């Protein structure tokens, strides 16, 4: 098979993945509940594929949408896995992790702009990187670096995906946006101007960036701000969530950030029964921390959330995050 045919085949698989994610969101919008049909890896003991994840997404009376168990889930069980819809490494780790999957690299090089952990990631990245590398991002990256911003990098990647045709401009519309005040929106204007300017100077046609308006930019950024996970590759067991939370914030352990579809519907609580972890890359694994029993209306699966306020960790009991607030940690500065 020729290299061109292999490239087309890889792109076809990648486009298919995003179409599947998008069709699932449309299915949810058309119904009052949504059950995932994806399955995890084969059972290590029997070699047989396990049953579909025992969960559904439904509306709650007080916290928006939530994820509910449809059968008993045992402590330590893998509930499901999730691939990111969009992910991006942090600027501080851009030379030490894969530019696509965020896996830590065995060898690093400061002479290369970006690196990939293998040929497959390099091929899959073409759906955004072929567009991205045609533009000069120095001004945009400097803006993010000096302002301490990370989410505009994800907006840039999503914009490249839309231009390449692998994603639709409205793919993230199903996610709950953060409430932005007029001053906050005004502060985003510089980032929007730099993003559009970079595409324009790279001779991207007006037709290709018709979607790229200030409204689109702020809308996507509002959704990413409240739904993005801080990806921290596991270095051990997370038996003590408070200690691991404090350690990760102190060490700035994150390799990047990612937004997922199904995990976006999980509610958060100070006494969680599930947590999310990353082993090797940005593929998320959601596991039960304790037994989840099914009651008459199902049992909600709750994720832990810690808020960093004034240098101290606290669990915000009483804050309403809804079913779609995905950050394991919210750093408020």
HELIX and SHEET records of a PDB file:
HELIX    1   1 UNK A    3  UNK A   29  1                                  27    
HELIX    2   2 UNK A   91  UNK A   93  5                                   3    
HELIX    3   3 UNK A  119  UNK A  124  1                                   6    
HELIX    4   4 UNK A  126  UNK A  132  1                                   7    
HELIX    5   5 UNK A  138  UNK A  147  1                                  10    
HELIX    6   6 UNK A  151  UNK A  164  1                                  14    
HELIX    7   7 UNK A  182  UNK A  187  1                                   6    
HELIX    8   8 UNK A  189  UNK A  201  1                                  13    
HELIX    9   9 UNK A  214  UNK A  227  1                                  14    
HELIX   10  10 UNK A  241  UNK A  251  1                                  11    
HELIX   11  11 UNK A  262  UNK A  265  5                                   4    
SHEET    1   A 4 UNK A  33  UNK A  34  0                                        
SHEET    2   A 4 UNK A  55  UNK A  59 -1                                        
SHEET    3   A 4 UNK A  65  UNK A  69 -1                                        
SHEET    4   A 4 UNK A 299  UNK A 300 -1                                        
SHEET    1   B 3 UNK A  78  UNK A  82  0                                        
SHEET    2   B 3 UNK A 284  UNK A 288 -1                                        
SHEET    3   B 3 UNK A 274  UNK A 278 -1                                        
SHEET    1   C 3 UNK A  86  UNK A  89  0                                        
SHEET    2   C 3 UNK A 256  UNK A 259 -1                                        
SHEET    3   C 3 UNK A 229  UNK A 231 -1                                        
SHEET    1   D 2 UNK A 267  UNK A 269  0                                        
SHEET    2   D 2 UNK A 302  UNK A 304  1                                        
SHEET    1   E 3 UNK A 312  UNK A 314  0                                        
SHEET    2   E 3 UNK A 306  UNK A 309 -1                                        
SHEET    3   E 3 UNK A 329  UNK A 332  1                                        
END                                                                             
